[in-house]
Amino acid sequence: MEVTFLYAIWSITIFSLVLIPKKRLNEASVIFVFQQLITWSLGLIVAELNWIEYPVREFASVNRTSFTFEFWVYPLISVFYVLHYPVHKSIWKRIFYTSIITTVLIISEILFEKFTDLIEYIHWEWYVSWISVYATLYIAQRFHRWFFKFE
C-alpha cells in the first residue's frame, strides 16, 4: 500500500509541474532549490536523531529520511506557496494563508503517520512539524523576496 501511495504522490507532483507559470520558472527554480537545502538538511538531522522514522522509503540503504517528501514534494509545495503568497494583503491574511497551508500539510502528515508506514513519530509531535513547516515556508517566502529584490 505504501509504495502505491509513493507512486501516486510522485505522479501528482510531476503533473503539478505544468501548473507553474512559464514566466515564473526562474523564481520557482530558486525557491525549489532553496527549500531543498533547508528541508533536506533538517530532515536528515531529524531522522538521524531518531525523532522520526520512515519505515518505507526510497534509497533506504543510503539515508534515513524520506526522499519524496524532503527533496521533492515539500519543496514543490513551497514553490506554489511562495508564488501565490498574498504579499500586498494584511498581515492577518498572510498569517492565515501560511497557517492554512501548514495545517493542511500537517493533517496529511498525521494521517500518513497513523495509517501507513511512510512516517512514524518516535520522539516527535505533530505541533513540532507544524512549527517547522510554518517556519520553513516563511523563510522560503522571505528568501524569495530578498533574492528577487521585491519590495
NUVO-40052 format. One record per residue (C-alpha): residue number from 1; residue in one letter; x negated, y, z. Coordinates in pm, 1 decimal. Layout:
BEGIN
<pt n="NUM" res="A" east="X" north="Y" up="Z"/>
...
//
This chain:
BEGIN
<pt n="1" res="M" east="0.0" north="0.0" up="0.0"/>
<pt n="2" res="E" east="-280.3" north="243.9" up="90.0"/>
<pt n="3" res="V" east="-452.4" north="200.4" up="-244.9"/>
<pt n="4" res="T" east="-122.1" north="276.7" up="-417.1"/>
<pt n="5" res="F" east="-97.5" north="598.6" up="-214.5"/>
<pt n="6" res="L" east="-451.4" north="691.4" up="-316.2"/>
<pt n="7" res="Y" east="-371.6" north="632.3" up="-685.2"/>
<pt n="8" res="A" east="-55.4" north="840.6" up="-654.7"/>
<pt n="9" res="I" east="-240.4" north="1120.6" up="-476.2"/>
<pt n="10" res="W" east="-512.5" north="1120.4" up="-741.6"/>
<pt n="11" res="S" east="-253.2" north="1123.9" up="-1020.7"/>
<pt n="12" res="I" east="-60.7" north="1415.2" up="-871.4"/>
<pt n="13" res="T" east="-380.5" north="1605.2" up="-802.4"/>
<pt n="14" res="I" east="-516.1" north="1558.5" up="-1154.9"/>
<pt n="15" res="F" east="-181.5" north="1658.0" up="-1304.2"/>
<pt n="16" res="S" east="-170.1" north="1970.1" up="-1088.0"/>
<pt n="17" res="L" east="-489.0" north="2097.3" up="-1253.2"/>
<pt n="18" res="V" east="-280.8" north="2202.2" up="-1555.3"/>
<pt n="19" res="L" east="-88.5" north="2437.4" up="-1325.1"/>
<pt n="20" res="I" east="-392.9" north="2656.7" up="-1267.0"/>
<pt n="21" res="P" east="-361.6" north="2964.8" up="-1488.6"/>
<pt n="22" res="K" east="-636.0" north="2963.9" up="-1754.2"/>
<pt n="23" res="K" east="-716.5" north="3329.3" up="-1688.9"/>
<pt n="24" res="R" east="-795.7" north="3243.4" up="-1325.5"/>
<pt n="25" res="L" east="-1006.0" north="2930.0" up="-1381.2"/>
<pt n="26" res="N" east="-1325.0" north="3108.2" up="-1273.5"/>
<pt n="27" res="E" east="-1160.4" north="3207.7" up="-943.2"/>
<pt n="28" res="A" east="-1022.9" north="2856.4" up="-899.1"/>
<pt n="29" res="S" east="-1364.9" north="2702.4" up="-957.0"/>
<pt n="30" res="V" east="-1532.0" north="2922.2" up="-697.1"/>
<pt n="31" res="I" east="-1257.7" north="2860.9" up="-440.4"/>
<pt n="32" res="F" east="-1269.2" north="2485.5" up="-506.8"/>
<pt n="33" res="V" east="-1645.8" north="2454.2" up="-460.1"/>
<pt n="34" res="F" east="-1648.6" north="2684.4" up="-157.9"/>
<pt n="35" res="Q" east="-1375.3" north="2482.7" up="12.6"/>
<pt n="36" res="Q" east="-1553.2" north="2157.1" up="-75.2"/>
<pt n="37" res="L" east="-1858.0" north="2285.9" up="108.0"/>
<pt n="38" res="I" east="-1654.0" north="2357.1" up="419.2"/>
<pt n="39" res="T" east="-1428.8" north="2050.6" up="423.7"/>
<pt n="40" res="W" east="-1690.0" north="1800.6" up="318.0"/>
<pt n="41" res="S" east="-1929.4" north="1921.4" up="589.2"/>
<pt n="42" res="L" east="-1666.4" north="1936.9" up="863.4"/>
<pt n="43" res="G" east="-1508.7" north="1609.0" up="750.8"/>
<pt n="44" res="L" east="-1841.1" north="1428.6" up="773.2"/>
<pt n="45" res="I" east="-1907.5" north="1569.0" up="1119.6"/>
<pt n="46" res="V" east="-1562.8" north="1468.0" up="1247.5"/>
<pt n="47" res="A" east="-1593.2" north="1118.3" up="1100.3"/>
<pt n="48" res="E" east="-1947.9" north="1065.0" up="1225.0"/>
<pt n="49" res="L" east="-1847.1" north="1170.0" up="1576.3"/>
<pt n="50" res="N" east="-1566.7" north="908.4" up="1559.6"/>
<pt n="51" res="W" east="-1295.6" north="1165.0" up="1621.9"/>
<pt n="52" res="I" east="-1109.0" north="1049.8" up="1311.8"/>
<pt n="53" res="E" east="-1142.0" north="722.4" up="1125.0"/>
<pt n="54" res="Y" east="-1049.1" north="643.2" up="765.8"/>
<pt n="55" res="P" east="-999.9" north="263.6" up="762.7"/>
<pt n="56" res="V" east="-909.6" north="256.2" up="391.6"/>
<pt n="57" res="R" east="-1126.9" north="493.9" up="192.1"/>
<pt n="58" res="E" east="-1331.2" north="532.3" up="-120.3"/>
<pt n="59" res="F" east="-1707.4" north="488.9" up="-103.6"/>
<pt n="60" res="A" east="-1682.4" north="307.2" up="231.4"/>
<pt n="61" res="S" east="-2044.0" north="191.6" up="210.6"/>
<pt n="62" res="V" east="-2169.5" north="547.5" up="158.1"/>
<pt n="63" res="N" east="-1984.2" north="760.5" up="412.9"/>
<pt n="64" res="R" east="-1710.1" north="752.6" up="673.9"/>
<pt n="65" res="T" east="-1486.0" north="1034.6" up="554.1"/>
<pt n="66" res="S" east="-1202.0" north="1048.6" up="304.1"/>
<pt n="67" res="F" east="-1344.4" north="1149.5" up="-31.7"/>
<pt n="68" res="T" east="-995.4" north="1200.3" up="-172.4"/>
<pt n="69" res="F" east="-883.1" north="1447.1" up="90.2"/>
<pt n="70" res="E" east="-1203.5" north="1627.6" up="186.4"/>
<pt n="71" res="F" east="-1360.9" north="1657.5" up="-157.4"/>
<pt n="72" res="W" east="-1067.4" north="1667.5" up="-394.5"/>
<pt n="73" res="V" east="-712.5" north="1718.7" up="-260.0"/>
<pt n="74" res="Y" east="-766.0" north="1978.6" up="11.4"/>
<pt n="75" res="P" east="-998.9" north="2197.9" up="-195.7"/>
<pt n="76" res="L" east="-742.0" north="2193.7" up="-477.2"/>
<pt n="77" res="I" east="-460.5" north="2281.0" up="-236.9"/>
<pt n="78" res="S" east="-682.4" north="2567.1" up="-117.7"/>
<pt n="79" res="V" east="-710.1" north="2689.5" up="-476.3"/>
<pt n="80" res="F" east="-332.7" north="2716.1" up="-508.8"/>
<pt n="81" res="Y" east="-308.4" north="2869.2" up="-161.4"/>
<pt n="82" res="V" east="-559.9" north="3142.4" up="-244.1"/>
<pt n="83" res="L" east="-433.7" north="3211.8" up="-596.8"/>
<pt n="84" res="H" east="-80.6" north="3264.9" up="-463.2"/>
<pt n="85" res="Y" east="-176.5" north="3437.3" up="-138.0"/>
<pt n="86" res="P" east="55.3" north="3736.2" up="-72.7"/>
<pt n="87" res="V" east="-226.7" north="3990.4" up="-44.4"/>
<pt n="88" res="H" east="-11.2" north="4301.8" up="-58.1"/>
<pt n="89" res="K" east="257.5" north="4179.5" up="179.7"/>
<pt n="90" res="S" east="285.4" north="4249.2" up="550.8"/>
<pt n="91" res="I" east="59.2" north="4075.0" up="798.2"/>
<pt n="92" res="W" east="358.5" north="3872.7" up="921.4"/>
<pt n="93" res="K" east="435.1" north="3743.1" up="572.7"/>
<pt n="94" res="R" east="70.8" north="3645.1" up="526.7"/>
<pt n="95" res="I" east="64.7" north="3467.3" up="863.5"/>
<pt n="96" res="F" east="393.4" north="3294.7" up="777.6"/>
<pt n="97" res="Y" east="261.5" north="3189.1" up="434.9"/>
<pt n="98" res="T" east="-53.1" north="3035.7" up="585.2"/>
<pt n="99" res="S" east="144.5" north="2875.1" up="868.5"/>
<pt n="100" res="I" east="391.5" north="2710.3" up="630.2"/>
<pt n="101" res="I" east="117.8" north="2568.3" up="406.0"/>
<pt n="102" res="T" east="-74.6" north="2445.6" up="710.8"/>
<pt n="103" res="T" east="233.6" north="2289.9" up="870.1"/>
<pt n="104" res="V" east="330.7" north="2101.8" up="553.7"/>
<pt n="105" res="L" east="-22.6" north="1963.8" up="525.0"/>
<pt n="106" res="I" east="-33.4" north="1856.8" up="888.3"/>
<pt n="107" res="I" east="310.5" north="1693.9" up="877.5"/>
<pt n="108" res="S" east="184.5" north="1496.0" up="577.8"/>
<pt n="109" res="E" east="-129.9" north="1401.1" up="769.4"/>
<pt n="110" res="I" east="73.2" north="1290.4" up="1071.3"/>
<pt n="111" res="L" east="293.9" north="1072.2" up="850.5"/>
<pt n="112" res="F" east="-12.9" north="916.6" up="686.4"/>
<pt n="113" res="E" east="-167.2" north="860.8" up="1028.2"/>
<pt n="114" res="K" east="147.3" north="699.3" up="1164.9"/>
<pt n="115" res="F" east="247.5" north="482.6" up="869.6"/>
<pt n="116" res="T" east="-74.1" north="397.7" up="681.2"/>
<pt n="117" res="D" east="-436.5" north="303.8" up="735.3"/>
<pt n="118" res="L" east="-562.7" north="602.5" up="539.8"/>
<pt n="119" res="I" east="-634.7" north="800.6" up="856.2"/>
<pt n="120" res="E" east="-647.7" north="719.4" up="1225.8"/>
<pt n="121" res="Y" east="-689.4" north="968.9" up="1507.8"/>
<pt n="122" res="I" east="-941.3" north="841.6" up="1762.0"/>
<pt n="123" res="H" east="-1030.8" north="1146.6" up="1972.8"/>
<pt n="124" res="W" east="-820.4" north="1392.7" up="1778.5"/>
<pt n="125" res="E" east="-478.9" north="1555.7" up="1794.2"/>
<pt n="126" res="W" east="-252.4" north="1699.9" up="1527.5"/>
<pt n="127" res="Y" east="-290.5" north="2053.8" up="1665.2"/>
<pt n="128" res="V" east="-668.7" north="2038.2" up="1614.3"/>
<pt n="129" res="S" east="-601.6" north="1956.0" up="1249.7"/>
<pt n="130" res="W" east="-350.4" north="2240.9" up="1232.5"/>
<pt n="131" res="I" east="-600.4" north="2491.5" up="1371.9"/>
<pt n="132" res="S" east="-883.9" north="2370.5" up="1148.7"/>
<pt n="133" res="V" east="-669.4" north="2375.0" up="833.4"/>
<pt n="134" res="Y" east="-537.3" north="2722.0" up="914.3"/>
<pt n="135" res="A" east="-889.8" north="2847.3" up="979.4"/>
<pt n="136" res="T" east="-1040.9" north="2696.1" up="664.5"/>
<pt n="137" res="L" east="-758.3" north="2830.1" up="448.3"/>
<pt n="138" res="Y" east="-809.3" north="3174.4" up="597.9"/>
<pt n="139" res="I" east="-1185.9" north="3153.8" up="543.8"/>
<pt n="140" res="A" east="-1135.9" north="3049.0" up="180.2"/>
<pt n="141" res="Q" east="-898.5" north="3339.3" up="121.8"/>
<pt n="142" res="R" east="-1137.2" north="3589.9" up="281.1"/>
<pt n="143" res="F" east="-1430.8" north="3447.4" up="83.2"/>
<pt n="144" res="H" east="-1230.7" north="3482.9" up="-237.9"/>
<pt n="145" res="R" east="-1151.2" north="3846.7" up="-159.7"/>
<pt n="146" res="W" east="-1516.6" north="3916.9" up="-80.4"/>
<pt n="147" res="F" east="-1668.3" north="3722.4" up="-371.3"/>
<pt n="148" res="F" east="-1446.1" north="3879.1" up="-633.8"/>
<pt n="149" res="K" east="-1459.2" north="4219.6" up="-461.4"/>
<pt n="150" res="F" east="-1084.2" north="4255.3" up="-430.5"/>
<pt n="151" res="E" east="-958.6" north="4532.0" up="-204.6"/>
//
